[in-house]
Amino acid sequence: MKNFSTFLISFCISFSVFAQPSPIEGSWYGLLKVQGMEITVVFNITQTDDGLKATMDSPDQGAFGIPVDKISFESDRLEIAIPSGMIVYTGMLKEDIVEGTFTQGGFELPLDLSREKPEKTAVKRPQDPTEPFPYHAEDVYFRNEKADITLAGTLTLPKKQGPFPAVVMITGSGPQNRDEEILGHRPFLVIADHLTRNGIAVLRFDDRGVAESEGDFASATSWDFVTDVEAAVSFLRTRPEIDRAHIGLMGHSEGGIIAPIVASRNPDNVGFIVLLAGTGVRGDKLLLEQQRLIFEVMDMSAEEIERNRIINTRAFEMIQQIEDTEILKPALQSLLTEKIADSDIPSGLTRDMYLQQLMAQTTNPWMLTFLRLDPAPYLEKVQCPVLAVNGSNDLQVPPSNLQAIEAALNRGGNHHVTVKEFPGLNHLFQECETGAPSNYATIEQTFAPQVLEKMSSWITGITNP
């Protein structure tokens, strides 16, 4: 699902050699401590003839050149506003340090800035594999001719000579690299290492527009990612080390939506699929349940939860009923203007800024596609073996989706289905107490060993009967 605090968009700052220098000019670095993680933030400030200009970088999230819409520096007080990200920063320059507060979406965090790059505290990730590996790994590149882009990834093989059964890994929502890296965890690296050690080849690749892969992630939808996965399958079929009869798909979260679509469209090329917290219901229904569960664990009052449910239900109904985006936008704008109370608006943002951000989040192509996409019709067309697993503490894709997935597969006549709910695991398949996303980073475990064992044994069982 969508990652929290995602920073996107590019910007070009202007510079004039005739502008008078300012004591705030230059690059300022700080560390945000969020959900147990340290996230580097950089403000790049330039003095021009037209005043101060700036951009923000979030290098840990691969985001650079984020436009700063408003910046002022008077009497040693720095103020920065980025409405597109609901971000406000205020601070006081004291010698070589800016002591301030970073606010996003109503959440305030202390953030001091300096001109030197900060050193981050090392995080413990005991499951991360280290070289040398007892298998062959190589960087690979393959074409998606439909999109006219080249995608980059890593192919791991138990040995250089096969043939081996293989898995294409499909990331969840948001811009992800080939390791599906999130909050210091690299679950796809851990999974690929385990599977390859157990005789299964694995192809994992960077999302389009991320890391080494070409393309534009910001404008892409789930349907674009479908073609990327199809290109990955086609690439594996050209490799002599791969058993073409046993190429499978393994999708996490949104990847668990994409995998059945690809399998239904390519029945002769996909031998099995593994769904890690995949969904079985339409996107709007999933998000309503996800919001309720996360709000509850955040100790939001029952009244607030119900009020949010009513507003979101009405907004999602509009999105289902009105297909033309140009007609949808003013209708949705009117609803949000009427229903959003002043108390809902995060500090540092005007009402117009907040509404603008809500509209951008709700009506972008990816979100509209996700809210309208029902995986059930595609699951009904899947005839290959399916393993669907979920954690009992998953608040983002509740385990009730397992029953919906199994029912859809059975309706289509597919009885080669294994579903399993693992107790005490969250959306990332970590052992946990509550499943709250705020705990993902503080949990040292990346991926529960019992799920790794289930996946490798199931794949081995169907590819080597």
VMD Tcl script that draws the C-alpha trace (Angstrom):
set ca {
  {0.00 0.00 0.00}
  {1.02 3.47 -0.21}
  {4.09 4.31 1.95}
  {3.74 7.04 4.58}
  {5.48 10.38 4.00}
  {6.21 9.86 0.30}
  {7.96 12.79 -1.37}
  {7.80 13.23 -5.16}
  {7.86 15.89 -7.94}
  {10.81 17.66 -9.57}
  {11.76 21.32 -9.60}
  {14.42 23.55 -11.13}
  {15.83 26.42 -9.05}
  {17.01 29.65 -10.66}
  {20.29 31.30 -9.79}
  {21.76 34.71 -10.46}
  {25.36 35.70 -9.97}
  {24.21 39.26 -9.28}
  {22.08 38.35 -6.25}
  {23.36 39.37 -2.83}
  {24.41 36.40 -0.69}
  {22.23 35.41 2.24}
  {23.43 33.72 5.45}
  {20.81 31.02 4.87}
  {22.02 30.23 1.34}
  {23.38 26.76 0.65}
  {22.47 23.18 1.52}
  {21.14 22.39 5.00}
  {20.99 18.83 6.31}
  {18.92 17.24 9.07}
  {17.68 13.89 10.36}
  {13.98 13.27 10.89}
  {13.28 10.53 13.41}
  {10.09 8.86 12.19}
  {8.66 5.50 13.26}
  {12.01 4.40 14.64}
  {13.89 5.39 11.48}
  {16.19 8.29 10.67}
  {15.30 9.99 7.39}
  {17.72 12.49 5.87}
  {16.18 15.79 4.80}
  {18.06 18.39 2.75}
  {16.97 21.95 1.96}
  {18.88 23.54 -0.93}
  {18.50 27.32 -0.69}
  {19.66 29.84 -3.30}
  {19.54 33.65 -3.30}
  {18.35 35.11 -6.64}
  {17.43 38.55 -7.91}
  {13.80 37.58 -7.23}
  {14.46 36.46 -3.66}
  {15.13 33.08 -2.08}
  {14.45 29.90 -4.01}
  {14.74 26.36 -2.70}
  {14.20 22.66 -3.21}
  {14.04 19.76 -0.78}
  {15.68 16.34 -1.09}
  {14.74 13.12 0.70}
  {17.66 10.95 -0.46}
  {16.68 7.93 1.64}
  {13.42 7.79 -0.31}
  {15.09 8.51 -3.67}
  {13.36 11.90 -4.00}
  {15.32 14.95 -5.14}
  {14.43 18.47 -6.25}
  {11.06 18.65 -4.48}
  {9.80 22.20 -5.09}
  {9.54 24.59 -2.17}
  {6.54 26.81 -2.88}
  {7.14 29.37 -0.15}
  {10.34 30.37 1.62}
  {11.17 33.35 3.78}
  {14.09 34.33 5.98}
  {13.68 37.36 8.17}
  {15.32 38.22 11.50}
  {17.06 34.82 11.47}
  {13.68 33.01 11.17}
  {13.40 30.46 8.33}
  {9.98 29.43 7.05}
  {9.43 26.84 4.31}
  {6.15 25.48 2.91}
  {5.54 22.61 0.46}
  {1.75 22.30 0.09}
  {2.02 19.33 -2.30}
  {3.43 17.28 0.57}
  {1.56 19.08 3.37}
  {5.01 20.07 4.70}
  {5.92 23.14 6.76}
  {9.29 23.85 8.33}
  {10.05 26.73 10.71}
  {13.31 27.37 12.50}
  {15.69 29.95 13.95}
  {19.27 30.35 12.71}
  {21.63 30.28 15.67}
  {25.25 30.52 14.52}
  {25.68 27.49 12.21}
  {22.53 25.61 13.25}
  {18.87 26.08 12.37}
  {16.80 24.87 15.31}
  {13.29 24.12 14.15}
  {10.21 21.98 13.69}
  {9.16 19.89 10.69}
  {5.39 19.49 10.27}
  {3.69 17.13 7.82}
  {0.00 16.37 7.76}
  {-0.44 17.74 11.28}
  {2.41 15.72 12.81}
  {5.20 17.82 14.31}
  {8.77 16.59 14.70}
  {11.90 18.43 15.85}
  {14.38 18.96 13.03}
  {17.65 20.84 13.41}
  {19.63 21.70 10.29}
  {23.35 22.10 9.76}
  {25.67 22.49 6.80}
  {27.31 19.11 7.40}
  {25.85 15.79 6.33}
  {24.64 13.92 9.43}
  {25.70 10.42 10.37}
  {22.82 8.01 10.80}
  {22.54 5.41 13.51}
  {23.04 1.92 12.11}
  {19.88 -0.22 12.20}
  {19.90 -3.93 12.99}
  {18.61 -6.15 10.20}
  {19.91 -9.61 11.14}
  {18.22 -11.39 8.22}
  {20.03 -9.38 5.54}
  {22.22 -11.86 3.63}
  {25.89 -11.06 3.19}
  {28.35 -12.09 0.53}
  {29.78 -14.44 -0.52}
  {26.55 -16.13 -1.62}
  {26.41 -19.88 -2.34}
  {24.63 -19.17 -5.62}
  {25.02 -17.15 -8.80}
  {23.73 -13.55 -8.90}
  {23.85 -11.17 -11.85}
  {22.50 -7.77 -12.78}
  {20.12 -8.02 -15.73}
  {18.28 -5.63 -18.03}
  {15.19 -6.38 -20.09}
  {12.85 -4.47 -22.35}
  {9.18 -3.63 -21.98}
  {8.52 -2.93 -25.63}
  {4.93 -1.80 -24.99}
  {6.19 1.02 -22.79}
  {9.48 1.48 -24.69}
  {11.51 1.26 -21.48}
  {14.31 -0.89 -20.11}
  {13.90 -2.39 -16.65}
  {16.80 -3.34 -14.39}
  {16.98 -6.13 -11.85}
  {18.89 -8.97 -10.26}
  {18.61 -12.62 -11.30}
  {19.75 -15.20 -8.76}
  {20.32 -18.80 -9.83}
  {21.05 -21.81 -7.57}
  {23.87 -22.66 -10.01}
  {24.98 -21.26 -13.34}
  {23.49 -24.21 -15.18}
  {19.86 -25.24 -14.83}
  {17.11 -25.50 -15.65}
  {15.48 -24.25 -12.45}
  {11.94 -23.22 -11.53}
  {11.79 -19.45 -11.25}
  {9.86 -16.68 -9.56}
  {9.28 -13.09 -10.70}
  {8.81 -10.86 -7.66}
  {6.27 -8.02 -7.82}
  {6.53 -5.11 -5.37}
  {3.75 -3.40 -3.45}
  {2.48 0.12 -4.04}
  {4.70 3.15 -4.06}
  {8.08 3.52 -5.78}
  {10.10 0.44 -4.81}
  {13.51 -0.82 -5.75}
  {14.24 -4.47 -6.51}
  {14.61 -5.29 -2.80}
  {11.24 -3.66 -1.97}
  {13.27 -1.60 0.48}
  {11.22 0.08 3.20}
  {12.26 1.57 6.54}
  {15.63 -0.16 6.44}
  {14.14 -3.56 5.59}
  {14.81 -5.36 2.30}
  {12.20 -8.14 2.25}
  {12.64 -9.11 -1.41}
  {16.38 -9.55 -0.86}
  {15.69 -11.82 2.10}
  {13.06 -13.82 0.17}
  {15.23 -14.14 -2.94}
  {18.16 -15.36 -0.87}
  {16.04 -18.02 0.83}
  {14.39 -19.27 -2.36}
  {17.63 -19.44 -4.32}
  {19.34 -21.38 -1.53}
  {16.44 -23.83 -1.91}
  {16.84 -24.42 -5.63}
  {14.53 -21.71 -7.02}
  {15.72 -18.95 -9.36}
  {14.45 -15.46 -8.61}
  {14.12 -12.30 -10.70}
  {13.48 -9.12 -8.75}
  {13.56 -5.74 -10.48}
  {13.30 -2.01 -9.80}
  {9.91 -0.45 -10.43}
  {9.76 1.65 -13.58}
  {11.30 5.08 -12.90}
  {13.05 3.81 -9.76}
  {16.81 3.24 -9.30}
  {18.16 1.78 -12.56}
  {14.84 1.18 -14.34}
  {13.63 3.57 -17.00}
  {10.13 5.03 -17.19}
  {7.90 7.39 -15.24}
  {6.58 5.98 -12.00}
  {4.47 9.02 -11.10}
  {2.15 8.62 -14.10}
  {1.94 4.83 -13.96}
  {-1.01 2.72 -12.82}
  {-1.40 -0.95 -11.94}
  {-2.06 -1.69 -15.62}
  {1.37 -0.31 -16.54}
  {2.97 -2.51 -13.88}
  {1.17 -5.50 -15.40}
  {3.08 -4.97 -18.65}
  {6.35 -4.65 -16.72}
  {5.78 -8.05 -15.11}
  {4.81 -9.58 -18.46}
  {8.12 -8.28 -19.83}
  {9.94 -9.91 -16.91}
  {8.28 -13.27 -17.64}
  {9.18 -12.97 -21.32}
  {12.79 -12.26 -20.36}
  {13.00 -15.35 -18.15}
  {11.67 -17.48 -20.99}
  {14.76 -16.52 -23.03}
  {17.17 -17.78 -20.36}
  {18.42 -21.36 -20.81}
  {18.89 -21.74 -17.04}
  {15.13 -21.37 -16.45}
  {12.53 -24.14 -16.63}
  {9.96 -22.42 -18.86}
  {7.17 -24.72 -17.64}
  {7.65 -23.56 -14.06}
  {7.88 -19.77 -14.08}
  {5.78 -18.29 -11.27}
  {4.84 -14.91 -9.89}
  {5.15 -13.72 -6.29}
  {3.36 -10.46 -5.51}
  {3.20 -8.51 -2.26}
  {0.26 -6.20 -1.50}
  {-0.47 -4.40 -4.80}
  {1.80 -7.01 -6.38}
  {-0.79 -9.53 -5.18}
  {-3.33 -7.78 -7.40}
  {-1.02 -7.65 -10.40}
  {0.02 -11.33 -10.25}
  {-3.48 -12.78 -10.94}
  {-4.02 -10.28 -13.75}
  {-0.78 -11.36 -15.43}
  {-1.58 -15.05 -14.84}
  {-5.09 -14.67 -16.29}
  {-3.72 -12.94 -19.40}
  {-0.82 -15.36 -19.89}
  {-2.04 -18.84 -18.87}
  {0.58 -20.64 -20.99}
  {3.50 -18.68 -19.54}
  {2.70 -18.55 -15.81}
  {2.98 -21.85 -13.94}
  {1.98 -20.72 -10.41}
  {1.45 -17.64 -8.28}
  {2.16 -16.75 -4.65}
  {0.12 -13.92 -3.10}
  {1.69 -12.20 -0.08}
  {-1.06 -10.12 1.52}
  {-2.86 -9.93 -1.81}
  {-6.34 -8.46 -2.03}
  {-9.60 -10.15 -2.89}
  {-11.93 -7.14 -2.82}
  {-12.25 -3.90 -4.76}
  {-9.81 -1.15 -3.82}
  {-12.31 1.25 -2.26}
  {-13.66 -1.46 0.06}
  {-10.12 -2.41 1.06}
  {-9.15 1.18 1.89}
  {-12.23 1.76 4.06}
  {-11.40 -1.32 6.15}
  {-7.70 -0.43 6.22}
  {-8.44 3.07 7.48}
  {-10.73 1.78 10.20}
  {-8.18 -0.71 11.51}
  {-5.28 1.75 11.47}
  {-7.33 4.53 13.08}
  {-8.32 2.13 15.86}
  {-4.73 1.19 16.64}
  {-3.91 4.92 16.65}
  {-6.52 5.34 19.42}
  {-8.69 7.64 17.33}
  {-12.12 8.12 18.87}
  {-15.08 6.14 17.56}
  {-16.77 9.40 16.54}
  {-13.76 10.50 14.46}
  {-13.48 7.09 12.82}
  {-17.16 7.13 11.87}
  {-16.94 10.67 10.52}
  {-13.97 9.72 8.34}
  {-15.81 6.62 7.15}
  {-18.84 8.63 6.06}
  {-16.75 11.18 4.12}
  {-14.57 8.56 2.45}
  {-17.53 6.32 1.61}
  {-19.27 9.18 -0.18}
  {-16.05 10.17 -2.01}
  {-15.42 6.59 -3.10}
  {-19.03 6.24 -4.30}
  {-18.50 9.29 -6.52}
  {-15.34 7.75 -7.93}
  {-17.21 4.54 -8.81}
  {-20.12 6.40 -10.37}
  {-18.31 9.13 -12.35}
  {-15.78 7.77 -14.85}
  {-14.89 11.10 -16.50}
  {-12.15 12.64 -14.34}
  {-12.94 16.17 -15.51}
  {-16.51 15.76 -14.26}
  {-15.41 13.90 -11.13}
  {-12.96 16.55 -9.90}
  {-15.43 19.43 -9.33}
  {-17.96 17.07 -7.74}
  {-15.32 15.71 -5.37}
  {-14.01 19.21 -4.66}
  {-17.51 20.32 -3.67}
  {-17.93 17.32 -1.33}
  {-14.58 17.83 0.41}
  {-15.12 21.59 0.73}
  {-18.43 20.92 2.45}
  {-17.34 18.05 4.69}
  {-13.80 19.00 5.77}
  {-13.90 20.93 9.04}
  {-11.36 23.57 10.01}
  {-10.22 21.28 12.81}
  {-9.18 18.70 10.18}
  {-6.63 21.03 8.62}
  {-3.02 20.37 9.73}
  {-1.16 23.24 11.33}
  {0.84 25.35 8.91}
  {-1.51 24.71 5.98}
  {-4.31 26.87 4.72}
  {-7.68 25.36 3.91}
  {-7.01 25.74 0.18}
  {-3.61 24.03 0.49}
  {-5.11 21.09 2.37}
  {-7.99 20.64 -0.07}
  {-5.59 20.88 -2.99}
  {-3.47 18.10 -1.50}
  {-6.49 15.86 -0.81}
  {-7.67 16.30 -4.38}
  {-4.22 15.49 -5.78}
  {-3.99 12.34 -3.67}
  {-7.49 11.12 -4.51}
  {-7.70 11.86 -8.23}
  {-4.25 10.86 -9.48}
  {-4.32 8.07 -12.10}
  {-2.86 5.40 -9.80}
  {-5.35 6.01 -6.99}
  {-8.38 6.13 -9.28}
  {-7.30 2.86 -10.88}
  {-6.70 1.22 -7.51}
  {-10.03 2.31 -6.04}
  {-11.92 0.96 -9.05}
  {-10.00 -2.27 -9.58}
  {-11.75 -5.44 -8.45}
  {-9.34 -8.41 -8.45}
  {-12.11 -11.02 -8.28}
  {-12.83 -11.31 -12.05}
  {-9.13 -11.91 -12.73}
  {-8.78 -14.41 -9.90}
  {-11.72 -16.32 -11.39}
  {-9.71 -16.78 -14.62}
  {-6.56 -18.10 -12.93}
  {-6.16 -21.87 -13.42}
  {-2.59 -22.43 -12.21}
  {-1.72 -23.43 -8.60}
  {-2.03 -20.56 -6.09}
  {-0.56 -20.04 -2.63}
  {-2.14 -17.12 -0.73}
  {-0.79 -16.14 2.70}
  {-1.51 -13.35 5.13}
  {-0.72 -12.29 8.68}
  {-3.42 -12.17 11.35}
  {-2.18 -8.72 12.45}
  {-2.16 -7.20 8.95}
  {-3.98 -3.86 9.18}
  {-3.32 -2.79 5.58}
  {-4.67 -5.91 3.85}
  {-6.74 -7.71 6.51}
  {-6.60 -11.53 6.48}
  {-10.30 -11.67 5.56}
  {-9.02 -11.16 2.01}
  {-7.87 -14.78 2.02}
  {-11.45 -15.99 2.02}
  {-12.35 -13.62 -0.83}
  {-9.35 -14.82 -2.85}
  {-10.16 -18.50 -2.31}
  {-13.83 -17.96 -3.14}
  {-13.02 -16.20 -6.43}
  {-10.55 -18.91 -7.46}
  {-13.05 -21.66 -6.65}
  {-15.80 -19.88 -8.60}
  {-13.54 -20.14 -11.63}
  {-13.05 -23.86 -11.07}
  {-9.52 -23.61 -9.65}
  {-9.07 -26.00 -6.73}
  {-5.25 -26.00 -6.77}
  {-5.41 -23.41 -4.02}
  {-3.63 -23.21 -0.68}
  {-4.46 -20.41 1.76}
  {-2.84 -19.86 5.13}
  {-3.18 -17.20 7.79}
  {-0.08 -16.87 9.97}
  {-0.79 -15.75 13.54}
  {0.90 -12.64 14.90}
  {2.32 -11.29 11.61}
  {1.83 -7.81 10.14}
  {1.61 -6.56 6.56}
  {5.36 -7.01 6.07}
  {5.15 -10.52 7.56}
  {7.04 -9.53 10.69}
  {6.24 -11.04 14.08}
  {4.54 -8.25 16.02}
  {2.12 -7.29 18.78}
  {-0.32 -4.90 17.09}
  {0.38 -4.74 13.36}
  {0.66 -0.94 13.48}
  {2.65 0.46 10.53}
  {4.45 2.73 13.00}
  {6.23 -0.35 14.36}
  {7.60 -1.68 11.06}
  {10.95 0.06 11.43}
  {11.55 -0.79 15.07}
  {11.08 -4.53 14.52}
  {14.46 -6.06 13.69}
  {12.98 -9.05 11.87}
  {12.43 -8.45 8.16}
  {10.38 -11.51 7.19}
  {9.13 -14.36 9.37}
  {11.10 -17.61 8.76}
  {7.96 -19.77 8.93}
  {6.53 -17.98 5.89}
  {9.80 -18.37 3.99}
  {9.73 -22.10 4.68}
  {6.09 -22.38 3.60}
  {6.76 -20.63 0.30}
  {9.87 -22.59 -0.64}
  {8.37 -25.97 0.29}
  {5.14 -25.22 -1.59}
  {6.97 -24.12 -4.75}
  {9.27 -27.14 -4.60}
  {6.26 -29.40 -4.16}
  {4.45 -28.19 -7.27}
  {7.52 -27.89 -9.50}
  {9.08 -31.21 -8.49}
  {6.10 -33.53 -7.81}
}
mol new
graphics top color blue
foreach p $ca { graphics top sphere $p radius 0.5 }
foreach p [lrange $ca 0 end-1] q [lrange $ca 1 end] { graphics top cylinder $p $q radius 0.2 }
display resetview
